[in-house]
Amino acid sequence: MAVTDDAIASGRKKLEAKDLDMIVVNDATEPGAGFGVDTNRVTLLLRNGHDEQLPLMPKLEVADAILDRVETLIGGR
């Protein structure tokens, strides 16, 4: 989910409205993150209210971190 307004609040609202376990928020206005660059900084919002902001890192590492969290969520069911 790439947003340009209050990214966390918008993400939390969408997470609850769609009854999701997790949503990844990408603030497309942040320098070095978003589209057209090789790095990204995202925040993972979880159903339990936990937010985890990942540091600025290569997009492949962001993807690996997201998949690690999904694997944890699936394993916990």
MMTF fields as JSON, N, C-alpha, C and O atoms, coordinates in Angstrom:
{
  "mmtfVersion": "1.0.0",
  "mmtfProducer": "UNKNOWN",
  "numBonds": 307,
  "numAtoms": 308,
  "numGroups": 77,
  "numChains": 1,
  "numModels": 1,
  "chainsPerModel": [1],
  "groupsPerChain": [77],
  "chainIdList": ["A"],
  "bondAtomList": [4, 2, 8, 6, 12, 10, 16, 14, 20, 18, 24, 22, 28, 26, 32, 30, 36, 34, 40, 38, 44, 42, 48, 46, 52, 50, 56, 54, 60, 58, 64, 62, 68, 66, 72, 70, 76, 74, 80, 78, 84, 82, 88, 86, 92, 90, 96, 94, 100, 98, 104, 102, 108, 106, 112, 110, 116, 114, 120, 118, 124, 122, 128, 126, 132, 130, 136, 134, 140, 138, 144, 142, 148, 146, 152, 150, 156, 154, 160, 158, 164, 162, 168, 166, 172, 170, 176, 174, 180, 178, 184, 182, 188, 186, 192, 190, 196, 194, 200, 198, 204, 202, 208, 206, 212, 210, 216, 214, 220, 218, 224, 222, 228, 226, 232, 230, 236, 234, 240, 238, 244, 242, 248, 246, 252, 250, 256, 254, 260, 258, 264, 262, 268, 266, 272, 270, 276, 274, 280, 278, 284, 282, 288, 286, 292, 290, 296, 294, 300, 298, 304, 302],
  "bondOrderList": [1, 1, 1, 1, 1, 1, 1, 1, 1, 1, 1, 1, 1, 1, 1, 1, 1, 1, 1, 1, 1, 1, 1, 1, 1, 1, 1, 1, 1, 1, 1, 1, 1, 1, 1, 1, 1, 1, 1, 1, 1, 1, 1, 1, 1, 1, 1, 1, 1, 1, 1, 1, 1, 1, 1, 1, 1, 1, 1, 1, 1, 1, 1, 1, 1, 1, 1, 1, 1, 1, 1, 1, 1, 1, 1, 1],
  "groupList": [{"groupName": "MET", "atomNameList": ["N", "CA", "C", "O"], "elementList": ["N", "C", "C", "O"], "formalChargeList": [0, 0, 0, 0], "bondAtomList": [1, 0, 2, 1, 3, 2], "bondOrderList": [1, 1, 2], "singleLetterCode": "M", "chemCompType": "L-PEPTIDE LINKING"}, {"groupName": "ALA", "atomNameList": ["N", "CA", "C", "O"], "elementList": ["N", "C", "C", "O"], "formalChargeList": [0, 0, 0, 0], "bondAtomList": [1, 0, 2, 1, 3, 2], "bondOrderList": [1, 1, 2], "singleLetterCode": "A", "chemCompType": "L-PEPTIDE LINKING"}, {"groupName": "VAL", "atomNameList": ["N", "CA", "C", "O"], "elementList": ["N", "C", "C", "O"], "formalChargeList": [0, 0, 0, 0], "bondAtomList": [1, 0, 2, 1, 3, 2], "bondOrderList": [1, 1, 2], "singleLetterCode": "V", "chemCompType": "L-PEPTIDE LINKING"}, {"groupName": "THR", "atomNameList": ["N", "CA", "C", "O"], "elementList": ["N", "C", "C", "O"], "formalChargeList": [0, 0, 0, 0], "bondAtomList": [1, 0, 2, 1, 3, 2], "bondOrderList": [1, 1, 2], "singleLetterCode": "T", "chemCompType": "L-PEPTIDE LINKING"}, {"groupName": "ASP", "atomNameList": ["N", "CA", "C", "O"], "elementList": ["N", "C", "C", "O"], "formalChargeList": [0, 0, 0, 0], "bondAtomList": [1, 0, 2, 1, 3, 2], "bondOrderList": [1, 1, 2], "singleLetterCode": "D", "chemCompType": "L-PEPTIDE LINKING"}, {"groupName": "ILE", "atomNameList": ["N", "CA", "C", "O"], "elementList": ["N", "C", "C", "O"], "formalChargeList": [0, 0, 0, 0], "bondAtomList": [1, 0, 2, 1, 3, 2], "bondOrderList": [1, 1, 2], "singleLetterCode": "I", "chemCompType": "L-PEPTIDE LINKING"}, {"groupName": "SER", "atomNameList": ["N", "CA", "C", "O"], "elementList": ["N", "C", "C", "O"], "formalChargeList": [0, 0, 0, 0], "bondAtomList": [1, 0, 2, 1, 3, 2], "bondOrderList": [1, 1, 2], "singleLetterCode": "S", "chemCompType": "L-PEPTIDE LINKING"}, {"groupName": "GLY", "atomNameList": ["N", "CA", "C", "O"], "elementList": ["N", "C", "C", "O"], "formalChargeList": [0, 0, 0, 0], "bondAtomList": [1, 0, 2, 1, 3, 2], "bondOrderList": [1, 1, 2], "singleLetterCode": "G", "chemCompType": "PEPTIDE LINKING"}, {"groupName": "ARG", "atomNameList": ["N", "CA", "C", "O"], "elementList": ["N", "C", "C", "O"], "formalChargeList": [0, 0, 0, 0], "bondAtomList": [1, 0, 2, 1, 3, 2], "bondOrderList": [1, 1, 2], "singleLetterCode": "R", "chemCompType": "L-PEPTIDE LINKING"}, {"groupName": "LYS", "atomNameList": ["N", "CA", "C", "O"], "elementList": ["N", "C", "C", "O"], "formalChargeList": [0, 0, 0, 0], "bondAtomList": [1, 0, 2, 1, 3, 2], "bondOrderList": [1, 1, 2], "singleLetterCode": "K", "chemCompType": "L-PEPTIDE LINKING"}, {"groupName": "LEU", "atomNameList": ["N", "CA", "C", "O"], "elementList": ["N", "C", "C", "O"], "formalChargeList": [0, 0, 0, 0], "bondAtomList": [1, 0, 2, 1, 3, 2], "bondOrderList": [1, 1, 2], "singleLetterCode": "L", "chemCompType": "L-PEPTIDE LINKING"}, {"groupName": "GLU", "atomNameList": ["N", "CA", "C", "O"], "elementList": ["N", "C", "C", "O"], "formalChargeList": [0, 0, 0, 0], "bondAtomList": [1, 0, 2, 1, 3, 2], "bondOrderList": [1, 1, 2], "singleLetterCode": "E", "chemCompType": "L-PEPTIDE LINKING"}, {"groupName": "ASN", "atomNameList": ["N", "CA", "C", "O"], "elementList": ["N", "C", "C", "O"], "formalChargeList": [0, 0, 0, 0], "bondAtomList": [1, 0, 2, 1, 3, 2], "bondOrderList": [1, 1, 2], "singleLetterCode": "N", "chemCompType": "L-PEPTIDE LINKING"}, {"groupName": "PRO", "atomNameList": ["N", "CA", "C", "O"], "elementList": ["N", "C", "C", "O"], "formalChargeList": [0, 0, 0, 0], "bondAtomList": [1, 0, 2, 1, 3, 2], "bondOrderList": [1, 1, 2], "singleLetterCode": "P", "chemCompType": "L-PEPTIDE LINKING"}, {"groupName": "PHE", "atomNameList": ["N", "CA", "C", "O"], "elementList": ["N", "C", "C", "O"], "formalChargeList": [0, 0, 0, 0], "bondAtomList": [1, 0, 2, 1, 3, 2], "bondOrderList": [1, 1, 2], "singleLetterCode": "F", "chemCompType": "L-PEPTIDE LINKING"}, {"groupName": "HIS", "atomNameList": ["N", "CA", "C", "O"], "elementList": ["N", "C", "C", "O"], "formalChargeList": [0, 0, 0, 0], "bondAtomList": [1, 0, 2, 1, 3, 2], "bondOrderList": [1, 1, 2], "singleLetterCode": "H", "chemCompType": "L-PEPTIDE LINKING"}, {"groupName": "GLN", "atomNameList": ["N", "CA", "C", "O"], "elementList": ["N", "C", "C", "O"], "formalChargeList": [0, 0, 0, 0], "bondAtomList": [1, 0, 2, 1, 3, 2], "bondOrderList": [1, 1, 2], "singleLetterCode": "Q", "chemCompType": "L-PEPTIDE LINKING"}],
  "groupTypeList": [0, 1, 2, 3, 4, 4, 1, 5, 1, 6, 7, 8, 9, 9, 10, 11, 1, 9, 4, 10, 4, 0, 5, 2, 2, 12, 4, 1, 3, 11, 13, 7, 1, 7, 14, 7, 2, 4, 3, 12, 8, 2, 3, 10, 10, 10, 8, 12, 7, 15, 4, 11, 16, 10, 13, 10, 0, 13, 9, 10, 11, 2, 1, 4, 1, 5, 10, 4, 8, 2, 11, 3, 10, 5, 7, 7, 8],
  "groupIdList": [1, 2, 3, 4, 5, 6, 7, 8, 9, 10, 11, 12, 13, 14, 15, 16, 17, 18, 19, 20, 21, 22, 23, 24, 25, 26, 27, 28, 29, 30, 31, 32, 33, 34, 35, 36, 37, 38, 39, 40, 41, 42, 43, 44, 45, 46, 47, 48, 49, 50, 51, 52, 53, 54, 55, 56, 57, 58, 59, 60, 61, 62, 63, 64, 65, 66, 67, 68, 69, 70, 71, 72, 73, 74, 75, 76, 77],
  "secStructList": [7, 3, 3, 1, 1, 1, 2, 2, 2, 2, 2, 2, 2, 2, 2, 2, 2, 6, 6, 7, 1, 3, 3, 3, 3, 3, 3, 6, 6, 1, 6, 6, 7, 1, 6, 6, 1, 1, 3, 3, 7, 3, 3, 3, 3, 3, 6, 6, 1, 7, 3, 3, 3, 7, 7, 1, 3, 3, 2, 2, 2, 2, 2, 2, 2, 2, 2, 2, 2, 2, 2, 2, 2, 2, 2, 6, 7],
  "xCoordList": [0.842, 0.0, 0.892, 1.538, 0.942, 1.716, 0.761, -0.235, 1.081, 0.209, 1.047, 2.261, 0.389, 1.11, 0.555, 1.054, -0.472, -0.982, -0.483, 0.674, -1.269, -0.846, -0.82, -1.822, 0.332, 0.478, 0.072, -0.629, 0.491, 0.214, -1.275, -1.868, -1.873, -3.308, -4.123, -5.077, -3.762, -4.472, -4.306, -5.255, -3.092, -2.83, -3.604, -4.175, -3.622, -4.354, -5.85, -6.492, -6.399, -7.811, -8.119, -9.133, -7.238, -7.442, -7.301, -8.069, -6.323, -6.11, -7.386, -7.801, -7.999, -9.21, -10.415, -11.207, -10.555, -11.709, -11.733, -12.8, -10.553, -10.47, -10.23, -10.099, -10.173, -9.971, -8.731, -8.79, -7.604, -6.343, -5.511, -5.724, -4.567, -3.613, -2.453, -1.905, -2.08, -0.95, -1.118, -1.691, -0.607, -0.531, 0.831, 1.353, 1.4, 2.69, 2.434, 1.831, 2.896, 2.704, 4.009, 5.063, 3.916, 5.051, 4.703, 3.827, 5.376, 5.151, 5.948, 7.164, 5.258, 5.901, 6.54, 7.255, 6.307, 6.891, 8.252, 8.95, 8.626, 9.885, 11.077, 11.072, 12.103, 13.294, 13.959, 14.12, 14.338, 15.012, 14.075, 14.519, 12.774, 11.785, 10.742, 10.575, 10.049, 8.967, 9.397, 10.134, 8.935, 9.138, 10.365, 10.705, 11.022, 12.146, 13.467, 14.439, 13.533, 14.781, 14.935, 13.973, 16.14, 16.42, 16.233, 16.425, 15.861, 15.681, 14.25, 13.513, 13.887, 12.563, 12.587, 13.437, 11.643, 11.436, 9.935, 9.131, 9.564, 8.152, 7.863, 8.762, 6.576, 6.114, 5.12, 4.186, 5.326, 4.413, 3.412, 3.797, 2.146, 1.091, 0.419, -0.033, 0.349, -0.237, -1.584, -1.859, -2.405, -3.746, -3.716, -4.613, -2.688, -2.616, -2.207, -2.022, -2.067, -1.709, -0.223, 0.185, 0.589, 2.039, 2.429, 1.987, 3.246, 3.8, 5.301, 5.957, 5.84, 7.278, 7.8, 7.513, 8.573, 9.151, 10.498, 11.392, 10.627, 11.889, 12.782, 12.28, 14.087, 14.992, 15.057, 14.611, 15.602, 15.834, 16.798, 17.895, 16.393, 17.239, 16.871, 15.837, 17.716, 17.393, 16.037, 15.651, 15.335, 13.987, 13.949, 12.965, 14.989, 15.031, 15.03, 14.383, 15.751, 15.761, 14.408, 13.971, 13.75, 12.401, 11.47, 10.704, 11.539, 10.695, 10.97, 10.037, 12.238, 12.586, 12.006, 11.487, 12.096, 11.566, 10.053, 9.516, 9.365, 7.914, 7.559, 6.663, 8.249, 7.966, 8.255, 7.538, 9.297, 9.582, 8.405, 8.015, 7.84, 6.708, 5.474, 4.741, 5.249, 4.1, 4.268, 3.31, 5.47, 5.728, 5.441, 4.872, 5.829, 5.558, 4.05, 3.547, 3.332, 1.887, 1.199, 0.291, 1.616, 1.019, 1.346, 0.493, 2.562, 2.976, 2.248, 2.101, 1.791, 1.116, -0.36, -1.033, -0.863, -2.298, -2.584, -3.739],
  "yCoordList": [-1.162, 0.0, 1.231, 1.517, 1.962, 3.196, 4.37, 4.493, 5.218, 6.368, 7.623, 7.56, 8.763, 10.021, 10.928, 12.039, 10.482, 11.288, 10.673, 10.253, 10.599, 9.989, 8.48, 7.797, 7.97, 6.578, 5.574, 4.607, 5.782, 4.81, 4.781, 3.708, 5.94, 5.991, 5.379, 4.643, 5.672, 5.096, 3.581, 2.849, 3.121, 1.684, 0.965, -0.099, 1.548, 0.949, 0.86, -0.15, 1.915, 1.931, 0.835, 0.144, 0.685, -0.343, -1.739, -2.637, -1.936, -3.221, -3.665, -4.818, -2.741, -3.066, -3.25, -4.173, -2.378, -2.444, -3.74, -4.283, -4.227, -5.436, -6.693, -7.79, -6.529, -7.642, -8.461, -9.683, -7.752, -8.386, -8.745, -8.21, -9.652, -9.988, -8.999, -8.691, -8.499, -7.585, -6.765, -7.218, -5.551, -4.721, -4.034, -3.711, -3.815, -3.157, -1.74, -1.546, -0.771, 0.629, 1.193, 1.071, 1.804, 2.415, 3.876, 4.179, 4.791, 6.22, 6.645, 6.824, 6.802, 7.088, 8.47, 8.765, 9.319, 10.66, 10.71, 11.721, 9.635, 9.64, 9.504, 8.633, 10.351, 10.242, 8.871, 8.361, 8.286, 6.994, 5.809, 4.661, 6.078, 5.012, 5.205, 6.297, 4.124, 4.23, 3.791, 2.818, 4.509, 4.118, 4.812, 5.927, 4.15, 4.747, 4.708, 5.31, 4.021, 3.863, 2.387, 1.619, 2.012, 0.61, 0.285, -0.857, 1.277, 1.069, 1.423, 2.059, 0.994, 1.297, 1.242, 0.587, 1.939, 1.889, 1.678, 2.486, 0.616, 0.301, 0.086, -0.127, 0.151, -0.173, -1.311, -1.254, -2.344, -3.476, -3.228, -3.029, -3.24, -3.078, -4.423, -5.029, -4.895, -6.197, -6.04, -5.035, -7.047, -7.065, -6.812, -6.165, -7.321, -7.193, -5.791, -5.566, -4.852, -3.486, -3.201, -2.055, -4.208, -4.036, -3.401, -3.857, -2.36, -1.737, -1.989, -1.86, -2.344, -2.563, -1.78, -2.116, -0.728, 0.06, -0.547, -0.671, -0.918, -1.451, -0.289, 0.741, -0.436, 0.645, 0.743, -0.163, 1.824, 1.968, 0.876, 0.763, 0.075, -1.031, -1.392, -0.951, -2.202, -2.624, -3.33, -4.024, -3.142, -3.691, -5.209, -5.747, -5.911, -7.361, -7.739, -8.71, -6.978, -7.236, -6.907, -7.587, -5.87, -5.542, -6.715, -7.137, -7.235, -8.367, -9.577, -10.252, -9.856, -10.974, -10.777, -11.718, -9.56, -9.274, -9.459, -10.012, -9.004, -9.169, -10.649, -11.086, -11.421, -12.857, -13.564, -14.49, -13.131, -13.705, -13.478, -14.38, -12.257, -11.956, -12.762, -13.249, -12.9, -13.714, -15.154, -15.782, -15.68, -17.056, -17.219, -18.229, -16.238, -16.273, -16.249, -17.001, -15.381, -15.304, -16.604, -17.05, -17.211, -18.475, -19.594, -20.431, -19.611, -20.642, -20.536, -21.527, -19.325, -19.121, -19.46, -19.325, -19.891, -20.218, -21.595, -22.022],
  "zCoordList": [0.0, 0.0, 0.0, 1.008, -1.095, -1.185, -1.01, -1.722, -0.062, 0.205, 0.328, 0.523, 0.211, 0.305, 1.398, 1.576, 2.14, 3.254, 4.556, 4.605, 5.586, 6.847, 6.651, 6.862, 6.246, 5.829, 6.897, 6.597, 8.113, 9.176, 9.499, 9.611, 9.648, 9.956, 8.822, 9.075, 7.587, 6.445, 6.404, 6.12, 6.689, 6.707, 7.786, 7.55, 8.976, 10.098, 9.764, 10.051, 9.159, 8.775, 7.748, 7.852, 6.763, 5.74, 6.334, 5.988, 7.231, 7.893, 8.603, 8.492, 9.331, 10.082, 9.16, 9.349, 8.167, 7.261, 6.453, 6.167, 6.089, 5.281, 6.116, 5.572, 7.446, 8.376, 8.008, 7.878, 7.842, 7.45, 8.672, 9.76, 8.485, 9.535, 9.552, 10.611, 8.36, 8.242, 6.979, 5.988, 7.041, 5.85, 5.869, 6.936, 4.697, 4.562, 4.052, 2.996, 4.805, 4.44, 3.903, 4.527, 2.749, 2.078, 1.849, 1.039, 2.551, 2.351, 1.119, 1.187, 0.006, -1.278, -1.337, -2.294, -0.353, -0.361, 0.336, 0.263, 1.002, 1.753, 0.812, -0.057, 0.966, 0.116, 0.248, 1.357, -0.866, -0.872, -0.803, -0.802, -0.745, -0.648, -1.736, -2.279, -2.039, -3.019, -4.403, -4.561, -5.388, -6.778, -7.373, -6.979, -8.318, -9.023, -8.282, -8.738, -7.159, -6.402, -6.018, -6.058, -5.654, -5.32, -3.845, -3.428, -3.061, -1.627, -1.236, -1.99, -0.044, 0.459, 1.98, 2.583, 2.582, 4.021, 4.207, 3.742, 4.871, 5.053, 6.529, 7.342, 6.845, 8.187, 8.072, 7.273, 8.875, 8.914, 10.039, 11.191, 9.7, 10.697, 10.876, 9.905, 12.111, 12.4, 13.087, 13.743, 12.922, 13.511, 15.022, 15.563, 15.697, 17.157, 17.626, 18.822, 16.687, 17.033, 17.005, 17.192, 16.777, 16.723, 15.388, 14.334, 15.428, 14.234, 14.235, 15.269, 13.083, 12.978, 11.787, 10.638, 12.068, 10.992, 10.618, 11.456, 9.364, 8.873, 8.457, 8.007, 8.598, 8.184, 6.659, 5.955, 6.163, 4.728, 4.301, 4.847, 3.329, 2.871, 1.445, 0.943, 0.773, -0.595, -0.642, 0.298, -1.74, -1.866, -1.724, -1.215, -2.159, -2.003, -0.525, -0.134, 0.298, 1.74, 2.369, 3.297, 1.866, 2.346, 2.055, 2.921, 0.84, 0.467, 1.353, 1.787, 1.624, 2.506, 3.906, 4.507, 4.416, 5.756, 5.785, 6.745, 4.747, 4.677, 4.648, 5.371, 3.823, 3.743, 5.072, 5.45, 5.774, 7.098, 8.053, 8.795, 8.025, 8.904, 8.51, 9.371, 7.206, 6.727, 7.173, 7.623, 7.052, 7.481, 8.975, 9.389, 9.778, 11.209, 11.467, 12.301, 10.745, 10.918, 10.542, 11.243, 9.456, 9.012, 9.999, 10.296, 10.501, 11.452, 12.781, 13.496, 13.115, 14.376, 14.372, 15.394, 13.248, 13.163, 13.633, 13.626]
}
